Amino acid sequence: MKLTLTLTAMFAAFAVVHAAAQSAPPQGQKLTLASQAIGGYTAIQRDLLEAAELMPEADYLFKPTPETRPFGQLISHVALTQFRTCSLLQGGQNPKAAEKEETPRSKAVLIALLKESATFCNPHVTAMTDEGMLQLVKVGPVEGARGLVLVGLSVHGNEVYGTIAVYLRLKGIVPPTTARQKAAPTSGN
């Protein structure tokens, strides 16, 4: 019960933050759980891909400290996690279950893997409805609401993106979210 309440609160905060980050919605638009969760997923997919594209190939091996993952492994990690998570939404097998995030890959291969994971996830995510978010799916030894799986996917993506943004900054690269924010016209508030 405590886990359910925590995840529900986390989802509510995620939806509110995502809605607040957008420009004022058109009058009469309905902000549903599914539409906000799908919007959050779509936004983090864009951020992850743009960040992966920004980092130079030579810096895909960059590690800020010996204990941390190299940049390229972060991209591999998020892509492979998306395959695993969306397999739960699909109710099928993970097509990348045998892949290891530690496997060395080039920038081009990692960007392709990230795009492939989004392509695998997109139909399961974009078809989500408010009712569908409440349906239970098998998550290991328990059942969980499909909506929580979707929110977990976005939360994990955002967590990894936060780490990626630090790596980019350490290399003197402005993260894509910051670049968009700086480029956006101010409202004069």
C-alpha positions in Angstrom: 0.0 0.0 0.0 2.8 2.4 0.9 4.5 1.7 -2.5 1.2 2.4 -4.3 0.7 5.7 -2.5 4.3 6.7 -3.1 4.0 5.9 -6.8 0.7 7.7 -7.1 2.2 10.8 -5.5 5.2 10.6 -7.8 2.9 10.3 -10.8 0.8 13.3 -9.7 3.9 15.4 -9.2 5.3 14.3 -12.6 2.0 15.3 -14.3 1.8 18.6 -12.6 5.5 19.5 -13.4 5.0 18.4 -17.0 1.8 20.4 -17.4 3.4 23.5 -15.8 6.4 23.2 -18.1 4.3 23.5 -21.2 2.8 26.8 -22.4 -0.7 27.5 -21.3 -3.0 24.8 -22.8 -5.8 25.9 -25.1 -9.0 26.7 -23.2 -11.2 23.7 -22.8 -8.3 21.2 -23.3 -8.6 18.2 -21.0 -5.5 17.2 -19.1 -6.0 13.5 -18.5 -3.6 11.1 -16.7 -2.8 9.3 -19.9 -2.2 12.4 -22.0 0.1 13.8 -19.4 2.0 10.5 -19.0 2.3 10.2 -22.8 3.5 13.8 -23.0 6.1 13.2 -20.3 7.4 10.1 -22.1 7.5 11.9 -25.4 9.5 14.8 -23.9 12.1 12.6 -22.3 12.6 10.6 -25.5 13.4 13.8 -27.3 15.8 14.9 -24.5 17.7 11.6 -24.4 18.1 11.4 -28.2 19.3 15.1 -28.5 21.7 14.6 -25.6 23.1 11.4 -27.2 23.5 13.2 -30.5 25.3 16.2 -28.9 28.1 14.3 -27.2 31.1 13.8 -29.6 32.0 10.2 -30.4 35.4 10.5 -28.6 33.6 11.4 -25.4 31.3 8.4 -25.3 34.1 6.7 -23.2 34.1 9.7 -20.8 33.7 8.9 -17.1 33.8 11.8 -14.6 35.3 9.4 -12.0 36.6 5.8 -12.1 33.5 4.6 -10.3 30.9 6.0 -12.7 29.7 4.6 -16.0 31.0 6.0 -19.3 28.7 8.2 -21.2 28.0 5.6 -23.8 27.0 3.1 -21.2 24.4 5.5 -19.9 22.8 5.6 -23.3 23.0 1.8 -23.5 21.5 1.5 -20.0 18.5 3.7 -20.8 17.8 2.1 -24.1 18.0 -1.5 -22.8 15.8 -0.5 -19.8 13.2 0.9 -22.2 13.1 -2.5 -24.0 12.7 -4.3 -20.7 10.0 -2.0 -19.4 8.0 -1.8 -22.6 8.1 -5.6 -22.8 6.0 -5.5 -19.6 3.5 -3.1 -21.3 3.5 -5.4 -24.4 3.1 -8.5 -22.3 5.7 -10.3 -24.3 9.4 -11.1 -24.4 12.2 -8.5 -24.2 13.8 -8.6 -27.7 17.1 -7.3 -26.2 17.1 -9.5 -23.1 20.5 -11.0 -24.0 22.2 -7.6 -24.6 24.5 -6.2 -21.9 24.8 -2.4 -21.3 28.6 -2.9 -20.7 29.1 -4.1 -24.3 31.3 -1.5 -26.0 29.3 0.2 -28.9 30.0 3.2 -31.1 28.0 6.4 -30.9 26.1 5.5 -34.1 25.2 2.1 -32.8 24.1 3.5 -29.4 22.0 6.2 -31.0 20.4 3.5 -33.3 19.7 1.4 -30.1 18.1 4.3 -28.4 15.9 5.1 -31.4 15.0 1.4 -31.7 14.0 1.3 -28.0 11.7 4.3 -28.6 10.2 2.7 -31.7 9.5 -0.5 -29.7 7.9 1.5 -26.8 6.0 4.1 -28.8 3.0 2.0 -29.8 2.5 0.7 -26.3 2.8 4.2 -24.8 0.8 6.2 -27.3 -2.1 3.8 -27.2 -2.4 4.3 -23.4 -5.8 5.5 -22.1 -6.9 6.5 -18.7 -8.7 3.2 -18.3 -5.7 1.3 -19.7 -3.5 2.9 -17.1 -5.4 1.1 -14.4 -5.1 -2.4 -16.0 -2.8 -4.7 -14.2 0.3 -6.3 -15.8 2.7 -8.8 -14.5 5.8 -7.1 -13.1 8.1 -9.8 -11.9 6.4 -11.7 -9.0 3.6 -9.0 -8.6 1.0 -7.2 -10.7 1.2 -3.5 -11.2 -0.9 -0.9 -12.9 0.1 -0.2 -16.5 0.2 3.5 -15.8 2.8 2.9 -13.1 5.0 1.1 -15.6 4.6 4.0 -18.0 5.4 6.6 -15.2 8.4 4.5 -14.1 9.7 4.5 -17.7 9.6 8.3 -17.8 11.0 8.7 -14.3 13.9 6.5 -15.1 14.5 8.3 -18.4 14.5 11.6 -16.5 16.9 10.3 -13.9 19.4 9.1 -16.5 19.0 12.4 -18.4 19.9 14.3 -15.3 23.2 12.3 -15.1 23.8 12.7 -18.8 23.3 16.5 -18.5 26.1 16.6 -15.9 28.4 14.7 -18.3 27.6 17.1 -21.1 28.3 20.1 -18.9 31.6 18.6 -17.8 32.5 18.6 -21.5 31.4 22.2 -22.0 28.2 21.2 -23.8 24.9 22.8 -22.9 22.2 20.1 -22.4 19.3 20.2 -24.8 16.7 21.2 -22.2 18.7 24.2 -21.1 19.4 25.2 -24.7 15.7 25.1 -25.5 14.9 27.1 -22.3 17.4 29.8 -23.2 16.1 30.0 -26.7 12.5 30.3 -25.7 11.1 33.9 -25.7 10.4 35.2 -22.2 6.8 36.1 -21.3 7.8 39.3 -19.5 6.5 38.0 -16.1 
